[in-house]
Amino acid sequence: MDRSPLWRWLLAWMAALLVAVRPAQAFLRFNDGTDQIFVTGTMTMGYDSNIFASKGGAGDSTTSGSLSLEYQRRAGYIGVNASLAWNVGRFGKHTAEDFANPSATVEFTKETGRTTGTLQLNAARQSSADTAANERTTSMSYGANLNWKYPVVERYTLSGSLGWTELTYINSPGLSNLSTYTANLDLFYVFTTERDLFGGYRIRLSDTSANSRDVDQDVHLGVNGQILPKLNGNVSVGWQVRQSTGPGGVSAGQFSDFTSSGSATWSYSKKLNFTGQITKDFSTTSTNISTDSLAANLQAAYAYNARWSATANVGYGLNRFLGVGGGGRRDYDVSWGLGLNYTQSDHFKASLSYGGFKNWSTAAEANYVRDTLSLSLTSRW
C-alpha cells in the first residue's frame, strides 16, 4: 500500500492551518456561544533509538499525525466536554508497527449546587512499547470514572470516586488482559485558608484473563494547597496491603508497603518554576506479575517571554516484581529530557523535545537505553 498520498494530504492540511495567527476562537459556536466545537491537528516527526524498549532493540524514524474534534457545552447545571480523535503513525523501516488509533471521551460536569462532580467515559486504541514485556503492543482501553464532592459542614468536605478500567491486548496471546475496579473516600478539613488536610481509604480490585486477582487496600493522609511558602500542590502518604490469588483462588502471597502520590510546584520567580511528582503503588503488569513501583520526577520550566519557553526534567524509577512469578526481578531506571516550545497563538504551536532513558534490570532482556527526539507542530481552531 502506498502511504505517501496520506502524508502529502496531512502535511498540506497542517500547512494551511498553521499560516493563520488570528486570536484564538472556536471553530464553530452556536446557541449564543454556550456550545463550541474545536478542531486540533498535530504533526510529529522524530527518531526513537529503541522502539521495542528491550536490550538490542532497533531504532527507527517516526512520523505521526492526529486530528481531534472537541465539543464543549456550558449551559444549565450540567456541562459537557467530549472529543473524538484519530492518531496515525508510520515507521521508516519497521512498517509492521504502523498504527491508526481512534479514541473518544465524554465528560459530564456539575460545578454548582451543594454536590459537585464529574462523570467521565473513555475508549482508546493504543500502540506503545511495554516495559514489562519488553515488546511493542497494541491494546484497547475502556474506562468510566465518577468523582464527587460534598461539603458536610463549614470546615469538612467528603470527596469520593468510583472507577473502572478495561485493558485488552490485540494479537498478543502471551499477555494478560486486565480489569480494574476502584473505590475511594476522603475527608477534607480546612486547616487554613491556603491549606486543606485530608485522610482516606481506597480499595482496588484487579482481575486478569489468566484467572488471577489482586485486592489492594490503602489508608492515607495528605495535604492539599500550600505545603510550604511558595510550594503548592497535593501530596499524600499511606500504607497499602495487596492480597494476591491465582487460578482457583489459591493464595499467591500478601504484600505490604507504604504508598504515596503527589505533585507540588515551587515558584522560584515569575519566569521559573519547579514541579516535583512522586508515585509509589502496587500494580499488575501485562505479564500477570504484581509489582511495587516507585517513580519520581523533577521538571524545571522557564518562560522567556509570552512565546518562548523551555523545560528540563530528570527522573528515577524502581520496579520490584513480586511473588514467585516475579522471580526476584528488579528494574532501576533514570530519565532526562529537554524541551523548547514556541507559541504564536492557539493556531500555531511548535515544540522540539529530547528524552533519554536508561534501564538496569536483573532480567537480561530489560537492560536497555532509549533516546527520542521529536518535533511537533500543533494548530487548534
C-alpha positions in Angstrom: 0.0 0.0 0.0 1.4 3.4 -1.0 1.2 5.6 2.1 2.6 8.8 0.6 -0.7 10.3 -0.5 -1.9 10.2 3.1 1.1 12.1 4.3 1.0 14.6 1.5 -2.6 15.3 2.4 -1.8 15.7 6.1 1.2 18.0 5.5 -0.8 20.2 3.2 -3.7 20.3 5.6 -1.4 21.3 8.5 0.4 23.9 6.4 -2.9 25.5 5.5 -3.9 25.7 9.2 -0.5 27.0 10.5 -0.4 30.1 8.3 -3.1 31.8 10.3 -2.3 33.6 13.5 -5.6 35.3 14.4 -6.7 35.5 18.1 -7.9 32.1 19.4 -11.5 31.3 18.9 -13.7 28.2 18.5 -14.0 26.6 15.1 -17.8 26.7 15.5 -20.0 28.4 18.1 -23.8 28.2 18.4 -26.7 28.5 20.9 -25.5 32.0 21.8 -21.9 30.7 22.5 -22.9 28.1 25.0 -21.9 25.3 22.6 -18.4 25.3 21.0 -16.6 22.9 18.7 -12.8 23.0 18.4 -10.6 21.2 15.8 -7.0 20.3 16.7 -4.3 19.0 14.3 -0.8 17.8 15.2 2.1 16.6 13.1 5.1 15.0 14.9 8.3 13.9 13.3 11.2 12.3 15.1 13.5 9.4 15.9 13.3 6.6 18.5 16.5 4.7 19.2 14.7 1.7 20.8 11.1 1.3 19.6 10.8 -2.1 21.5 12.2 -0.9 24.9 14.4 -4.0 25.1 18.1 -4.9 25.0 19.3 -4.6 21.5 16.0 -3.1 20.4 16.1 -1.4 17.0 15.7 2.3 16.3 13.6 3.9 13.6 12.3 7.3 12.4 8.7 8.1 13.3 6.1 10.2 11.8 2.6 10.7 13.2 -0.4 12.9 12.6 -3.5 13.4 14.7 -6.8 15.1 14.2 -9.3 15.7 17.1 -12.8 17.2 17.4 -13.7 18.7 20.8 -17.2 19.7 21.8 -17.9 21.9 24.9 -21.2 22.9 26.3 -21.6 25.4 29.2 -25.3 25.8 29.9 -27.6 24.7 32.8 -26.5 22.6 35.7 -24.5 20.0 33.6 -21.5 20.9 31.4 -20.3 18.6 28.7 -16.8 18.0 27.3 -16.5 15.4 24.5 -13.8 14.6 22.0 -13.2 12.3 19.0 -9.6 11.8 17.8 -7.6 9.8 15.3 -3.9 9.2 15.6 -1.9 7.7 12.6 1.7 6.7 13.0 4.3 5.5 10.5 7.8 4.0 11.0 10.6 4.4 8.4 11.7 0.7 8.4 9.5 -1.3 10.8 6.3 -0.8 8.8 4.7 -3.7 10.6 4.5 -1.4 13.7 2.5 1.3 11.8 -0.8 2.2 13.6 -4.1 4.0 13.2 -5.7 4.5 16.6 -9.0 6.2 17.3 -10.1 7.5 20.7 -13.2 9.0 22.3 -14.0 10.7 25.6 -17.1 12.3 27.1 -17.3 14.1 30.4 -20.3 15.5 32.3 -19.5 18.1 35.0 -21.6 19.7 37.7 -19.9 22.7 39.3 -22.9 24.3 41.0 -25.0 23.3 44.0 -24.1 21.5 47.2 -22.9 18.3 45.5 -20.4 18.7 42.6 -18.5 16.2 40.5 -17.7 14.7 37.1 -18.6 11.6 35.2 -16.1 10.5 32.5 -16.3 7.8 29.9 -13.4 6.9 27.5 -12.2 4.4 25.0 -9.0 4.3 23.0 -6.8 2.1 20.9 -3.1 2.4 21.9 0.2 1.3 20.4 3.4 1.6 22.5 6.4 -0.2 23.9 5.6 -2.3 27.0 8.5 -2.0 29.5 7.4 -5.2 31.4 7.1 -7.5 28.4 9.9 -5.6 26.5 8.0 -5.6 23.2 5.6 -3.3 21.3 1.9 -4.0 22.0 -1.4 -2.8 20.6 -4.3 -2.7 23.0 -7.9 -1.4 23.6 -8.6 0.5 26.8 -12.0 1.4 28.2 -12.9 3.3 31.3 -15.5 5.0 33.4 -14.9 7.3 36.4 -17.2 9.1 38.8 -15.8 11.8 41.1 -17.9 13.7 43.6 -17.5 16.3 46.4 -20.0 17.1 49.2 -19.4 19.8 51.9 -20.7 18.3 55.2 -20.2 21.4 57.4 -18.2 24.6 57.1 -14.7 23.0 57.5 -15.3 19.4 56.5 -15.9 18.1 53.0 -16.4 14.5 51.8 -14.8 13.5 48.4 -15.0 10.2 46.7 -14.6 8.3 43.4 -15.7 5.1 41.7 -13.7 3.9 38.7 -13.5 1.0 36.2 -10.9 0.4 33.5 -10.5 -2.5 31.0 -7.3 -3.2 29.1 -7.4 -5.8 26.3 -4.3 -6.7 24.2 -4.7 -7.3 20.4 -2.7 -10.1 18.8 -0.6 -10.7 22.0 -1.8 -14.1 23.3 1.1 -14.3 25.8 -0.1 -11.1 27.6 -2.9 -10.9 30.2 -5.9 -8.6 29.9 -6.7 -6.5 33.0 -9.9 -5.3 34.5 -9.7 -2.8 37.5 -12.3 -1.6 39.8 -11.6 1.2 42.3 -13.5 3.0 45.1 -12.0 5.9 47.2 -13.3 8.0 50.0 -11.6 11.1 51.5 -12.5 13.6 54.3 -11.0 17.1 53.8 -10.5 19.5 56.7 -9.9 23.2 56.1 -6.9 23.8 58.2 -6.2 27.3 56.9 -7.4 29.4 54.0 -4.4 28.2 52.0 -4.3 24.6 53.1 -6.5 21.5 53.5 -5.7 18.3 55.4 -7.3 15.1 54.3 -7.3 11.4 55.0 -9.0 8.5 53.3 -9.3 4.9 52.3 -9.1 3.2 48.9 -9.9 -0.3 47.8 -8.9 -1.6 44.4 -9.8 -5.0 42.7 -7.7 -6.2 39.7 -8.8 -9.2 37.6 -6.8 -10.7 34.8 -7.6 -13.0 31.9 -5.2 -15.5 33.5 -7.7 -16.0 36.3 -5.7 -14.2 38.9 -6.9 -11.5 41.3 -5.3 -8.8 43.4 -7.1 -6.8 46.1 -5.4 -3.6 47.3 -6.4 -1.7 50.5 -4.9 1.6 51.2 -5.1 4.1 54.1 -3.6 7.5 53.5 -3.1 11.1 54.9 -2.3 14.2 52.9 -2.2 17.9 52.4 -3.7 20.0 49.6 -2.9 23.6 48.8 0.1 25.4 50.3 2.5 22.8 51.6 5.3 25.3 52.3 5.7 29.0 51.4 5.9 29.2 47.6 5.3 25.4 47.4 1.8 24.4 46.4 0.3 21.0 45.4 -1.3 17.8 46.6 0.7 15.2 48.4 -0.4 12.0 50.3 1.4 9.1 52.0 -0.1 5.9 53.4 0.1 2.2 53.9 -1.2 -0.4 51.5 -1.7 -4.2 51.6 -2.1 -6.4 48.5 -3.7 -9.8 48.6 -3.0 -11.9 45.5 -4.7 -15.1 44.4 -4.1 -17.4 41.4 -6.4 -19.6 39.5 -8.9 -21.5 41.7 -8.5 -18.9 44.5 -5.0 -20.3 45.6 -3.1 -17.7 47.5 -0.2 -16.1 45.6 1.0 -14.1 48.5 0.3 -11.0 50.6 2.4 -7.9 50.2 2.5 -4.6 52.1 4.4 -1.3 51.8 4.0 2.4 52.1 2.2 4.2 49.3 2.5 7.8 48.0 1.2 10.1 45.4 1.5 13.8 44.7 2.6 16.8 42.8 4.0 20.1 44.0 5.2 23.2 42.3 7.7 25.8 43.7 7.5 29.2 42.0 11.1 30.5 42.2 10.2 33.6 40.2 7.6 34.7 37.7 9.5 33.1 34.9 11.0 30.0 36.6 9.2 27.2 38.5 10.0 23.7 39.5 7.5 20.8 39.7 8.1 17.5 41.5 6.0 14.4 41.2 6.1 11.1 43.1 4.1 7.9 42.8 4.5 4.7 44.8 1.9 2.0 44.3 1.2 -1.7 43.6 0.2 -2.6 40.0 -0.3 -5.7 37.8 1.8 -6.0 34.6 0.8 -7.3 31.2 2.8 -10.4 32.1 0.5 -11.0 35.1 3.0 -10.2 37.8 2.5 -7.9 40.8 4.9 -5.0 41.0 5.7 -2.5 43.7 6.7 0.6 41.7 8.3 3.9 42.7 8.5 6.8 40.2 9.9 10.3 40.9 10.3 13.2 38.5 11.5 16.8 38.8 10.8 19.4 36.0 12.0 22.9 35.6 10.0 25.3 33.4 11.3 28.7 32.2 9.2 31.2 30.3 11.5 33.6 28.5 8.5 35.6 27.2 4.9 35.0 26.1 6.0 33.0 23.1 9.2 31.1 24.0 9.6 28.7 26.9 11.9 25.8 27.8 11.8 22.8 30.1 14.2 20.3 31.6 13.5 17.2 33.6 15.1 14.3 35.4 13.5 11.2 36.8 14.1 8.0 38.8 12.2 4.7 38.9 12.3 1.4 40.8 10.1 -1.6 39.9 10.1 -4.7 42.2 8.5 -7.7 40.7 6.8 -9.6 43.5 6.0 -13.2 44.3 7.1 -16.4 42.7 6.2 -15.2 39.2 8.4 -12.1 39.7 11.5 -14.2 40.2 13.2 -11.5 42.2 13.4 -9.2 39.2 14.3 -5.6 39.9 14.3 -2.7 37.4 16.0 0.6 38.0 15.8 3.5 35.6 16.8 7.1 35.2 15.4 9.5 32.7 16.2 13.0 31.5 14.9 15.4 28.9 14.9 18.9 27.4 12.2 20.8 25.6 11.9 24.1 23.6 8.4 25.5 22.9 7.1 28.3 20.7 3.6 29.6 20.9 2.3 32.1 18.3 -1.3 31.5 19.3 -3.6 28.5 19.7 -3.4 28.4 15.9 0.3 27.7 15.9 2.4 25.9 18.5 5.7 24.2 17.9 7.9 22.1 20.3 11.2 20.4 20.0 12.0 17.8 22.6 14.7 15.3 23.5 14.2 12.4 26.0 16.7 9.9 27.4 16.0 6.7 29.3 18.3 4.1 30.8 17.0 0.9 32.4 19.0 -1.6 34.5 17.4 -4.9 35.3 18.1 -8.3 36.7 16.3 -9.6 33.6 18.8 -9.5 30.8 16.4 -8.5 28.0 15.3 -5.5 30.1 18.7 -3.8 30.1 18.5 -1.0 27.5 19.0 2.6 26.6 16.4 4.6 24.8 16.7 8.1 23.2 13.9 10.0 21.5 13.9 13.2 19.5 10.8 14.8 18.1 9.4 18.0 16.5 5.7 18.7 16.9 3.5 21.3 15.2 0.0 21.9 16.5 -2.9 24.0 15.4 -6.2 24.4 17.3 -9.3 26.2 16.0 
